[in-house]
Amino acid sequence: MNDPRISRLKWHCRRGMRELDVLLEKYLAHRYEDAPPVEQAAFETLLSLQDPEILDLITGRVIAEDVDLRDVVKRLLTDS
């Protein structure tokens, strides 16, 4: 991955919780580059959130109002 954008995203996948690191990095490595632009943007939005917010979305404690964000969370969970 020599693409600076991918390197930046990989850095943002590094979270305070190892479980989130694994989930986010796996998506980035296996799905992100082939995902449609709207899904890529939703993933980047997800990375801009704080760890507790991401965890709440992934565990289903909170449902994202944004449909694209909700879809990328579903994708993260089904691809893991």
SEPAGU-430190 format. One record per residue: x, y, z of N, C-alpha, C in turn. Coordinates in steps of 0.001 Angstrom, whole numbers, plus 500000, padded with zeros to 6 digits. Layout:
XYZXYZXYZ;...
end
This chain:
500826498815500000500000500000500000500873501253500000;501217501702498833502019502909498730501171504158498531;499886503985498378498970505095498199498884505888499506;499231507181499469499198507986500694497813508030501346;496771508008500547495411508041501099495130506771501905;495517505631501371495317504361502067496175504320503331;497390504817503241498264504862504421497661505726505520;497076506843505132496420507731506097495229507029506744;494443506346505929493288505624506464493729504497507395;494801503817507014495308502738507871495710503306509233;496322504452509228496694505104510489495445505405511323;494383505872510670493137506193511380492388504945511859;492722503798511285492125502535511747492720502100513087;493849502658513447494490502311514714493762503038515830;493084502272516644492238502829517682492772502466519054;492066502863520068492449502526521433492033501127521833;491217500499521010490745499146521300491220498217520188;491919497183520556492471496248519570491372495633518699;490229495352519288489130494741518534488685495656517384;488640496953517648488285497895516586489380497955515530;490636497938515965491758497932515015491592496809514009;491356495614514523491267494430513671490115494561512690;488962494936513176487770495056512342487953496114511252;488432497276511637488598498379510688489710498112509678;490823497583510139491937497285509236491567496183508248;490785495210508694490355494139507796489479494716506680;488556495574507038487708496215506028488575497006505046;489487497784505574490353498598504721491144497728503750;491688496640504229492521495775503398491730494984502362;490513494571502727489785493641501857488608494239501102;488126495379501507486887495888500906486980497326500395;487717498172501108487670499612500860487935500005499405;489022499528498824489409499997497488488392499631496409;487657498545496592486658498128495610485255498639495934;485120499280497059483809499789497485483416501004496648;482121501204496468481673502413495764482063503666496557;482212504788495889482619506028496558481762506397497769;480467506159497711479604506508498838479941505642500058;480289504386499825480675503505500932482041503909501487;482957504283500602484271504759501055484106505997501930;483260506910501499483027508140502275482420507806503636;481502506853503674480883506464504946481923505836505874;482832505044505318483896504447506122484792505540506703;485112506530505901485935507636506382485197508420507467;483903508576507325483098509222508368483164508404509650;483033507091509516483120506214510675484455506404511394;485539506488510628486865506663511234487006507998511948;486173508974511601486259510286512251485586510292513625;484852509228513936484157509144515223485098508691516333;484708508942517551485459508480518718485210506984518919;486148506306519556486040504864519775484717504445520410;484246505096521473482967504670522066481795504774521087;481827505784520225480766505941519227480807504801518209;482005504457517763482156503347516813481697502047517470;482115501830518691481725500619519411480210500535519564;479569501640519892478108501659520015477434501286518696;477972501777517586477404501451516277477610499979515939;478787499466516226479110498077515882478338497088516746;478130497429517994477412496526518887475899496670518755;475442497690518036474016497885517848473341498658518963;474127499170519903473536499990520971472971501288520413;473588501736519315473140502947518630473010502606517148;471962503071516535471767502893515095472030504241514428;472932504245513460473263505489512764472049506021512021;471833507313512124470754507944511379471085507992509895;472354508164509580472813508227508195472788506821507588;472042506661506515471878505351505881473213504792505397;474056505633504820475340505164504300476242504679505433;476229505378506540477017504963507697476468503649508255;475177503550508312474540502315508776474933501137507868;474958501386506556475319500333505607476777499903505744;477678500857505975479089500485506104479315499708507402;478582500025508444478684499259509686478210497826509442;477108497665508721476630496321508371477686495561507574;478312496252506641479352495636505805480536495188506669;480929496036507609482020495677508515481703494384509257;480489494262509709480090493107510510479906491852509665;479419491993508440479203490812507612480489490320506963;481443491212506761482709490819506144483720490311507148;483403490397508441484400489996509440484374488503509704;
end
